[in-house]
């Protein structure tokens, strides 16, 4: 938890310091500029370990929300939240039992780096939870865990409705990996999804614009 607190302070300090310098640097206009807000739907695949035992693969759908700001031409800082359902995919006599159900998700800080055109790599950390309920038993007790939440992923953005010089609406396919290594129940989750993202763009006095 101490490392998470140190990282949080470092990211907040950077986000406060960099925009002041960024405001004095003119940029060429493009879509990925300014602030962003993103909402997406994901296909979720999660490998679960409980008390050291492999519980198998769980799948379902989930929701992700992201917001932040580009603090330089390529570097972005922000917050992310995601949640996905879990449904057990074990087989019994050739049929999926789907008795074990639950959910996993988390909230945290993220940093992103634009490496080519609108392709961005992103990483982050925060706090996550995983919960499971066995519907095959009469007790149906809720079990789970909570702890550190690590994220690594990549996204690419298309601007099909772009009518502005800077910013606009984008469609963003993404592939992410989430790791929850703490507690009695551990989750290793992959997310494949598509988001709708709004970019605020930059003010005219912060852009390098053609003379016309």
N, C-alpha and C positions, 0 to 999 in steps of 0.2 A: 504493500500500500504506500510505503514511503517513496518508492520510485515513481508511482503514479502521481503522487502529489508534486514531486520535483518536476516531472514532465509537464504537468498541468501548468505550473508556474512559468516554466520556460516557454510553453506555447503562447500563454496569455501575454507574457512580456514581449515576445517576438511580434505578435499580432498588433500590439499597441505601438511598437517602435517602427515597424517596417512601413505602414501606410503613410506616415509622415514623409518618409523619403520617397515613396512611390508617387505621392502627389506632385513632386517636383520633376518627375521624369515623364516626358511625352511618349506615348505608345502608338503604334499603328493600330487602326481600328480592326476588330475582329469579334467573333461571337462570344468567346469565353473571357469576358471582362466584367469587372465589378463584383456585385454580390450574386449569389445563387441560392435558389430554393428548389429542391428536387423531391418528388414523390414517385415511388416505384413499386411494382409487384415482382415477386421472386418465386422461382421454384427452389425448394429447400431440400437438401440431402444432408443428413447428419449421421455420423458414426458416434454411438454412445457407449461409454464405459461406466459401469456402476460398481463401486467398491472393488475396483481392480478387474472386474469381469467384463468381457465384450458382450454388449447387449444387441449388437447387430446394427442394421441400417434402418433409419427412420426417414420418411419423406412427407412433404406436404407443400403448402404455399405460404408466402409471408409478405410483409409490408416493410418498406424502408423509407425513411425521411432523412434528408440531408440539407444543411444550410451552411453558408460560409461566405468567404470573400477571397478574391485573388489579391494577394499582398504584393506580388511582383508580377512580371509578365508570365512567368511559368509556375510560381509557387502559390498554392492556395491553402488556407487554414479554415477549419470549420468544425461543426458538430454532426454526429450521425446517430440515428436511432433505427433499430430494426427488430422485428419480431416475426417468428415463423412457427407454424404448427409442426408437431411431430406425430407421425403415425407409424407404428411398428410394421415392418415388412417381412416378418418371419412367416414361414410356410408350415402348415399342418395338413398332411395328406394332400399336398399339392395346392392347397388354398391358402391365401394370405389371411392370417388370423386377425390382424389389426386390433388386438386386444389392448396393447400398451399405447397410450396416447399422451400428449402433453404439448409443451412448447418451449422454445428457447429464444433469447433475444438479449439486447443490451443497448447501452448508450455510452458515448465516448467522444473523444477528440480525434480529429483526423487531419493529416497533411496530404496534399496531392501535388504531383509534379507533372506538368505537361511535357511529354518527351518528343512528340511528333504530331504536327497538325493539332487535332483535338483529342489525341490519345493521351490519357492521363493515368499514371500509376499512383496509388494511394495506400497509405498505411495509417493505423491508429490504435488507440488503446482506450479502455474504459472499464465499466462494470457490467457484468452479465449475469443472467440467471438461466437455469434449465429446470423444467418441472415435468414429472411423469406420473401417470395414473394407470394402474393395471385394471382394466374393466372386466377381466376374466375372473377376478376374485370378488367375494362378497364385501370385503372390507373397503376396497377401492381407495386405499390410503394414498395421499399425495406425497411424493418424495421428490427430492431434487437437490440443487446446490446453487451457490452463488460465489462470485469471485472475479478475478481479472478477466478481461475480455479483449482479445487481440485481433486485429483486422488487417488484411492484406488484399488488394484487389486492383482491378484495371477497368477503365471505361472509355468509350469513344462516343463523341457527340455529333449528331447530324442536325442541321438547321434547315429543315424543309420549308418553314414558313418565315424565313428571315427577310424582313422588309426594312430593317434598321442597319445603320453602319456599324453600330456596336451593340452587343447584347442580343436579346431575343429569346424565343422559345426553341428548345432542342429536345430531340429524342435520344436517349442515352442507354444503349445496351451495356451491361456490366457483368463481370464475373468477380466474385469475392469469396474469400475464405475467412471464416471466423473460428477462433480457438478459445475454448474455456477450459484451462488446464487445472483448475482448483476444485476442491471439495470432493464429496463422495461420488457425485455424478459429473462426469466430464463429457464435453461435447466438442466434436470437430466437424464443422459445418461448411458446406459449399452453397453459395447462392448464385443462381443464374437468373437475370431479370432484365427488365426494361423500365426506365424512368422517364417522366416528363419533367424537364428542367427549365426554369426561368432564370435568365441572366439579366441583371439590371443594366449592364454596360457602363461606360464612363462618360463624364461630362465633356463637352466639346473642347474646353480649355485644357484637357488632359490628353488630347489626341493629336496625332500628326495627320492632318486632313489635306486633300488635294486643294489647290488654289481655287478651283471652281466651286 
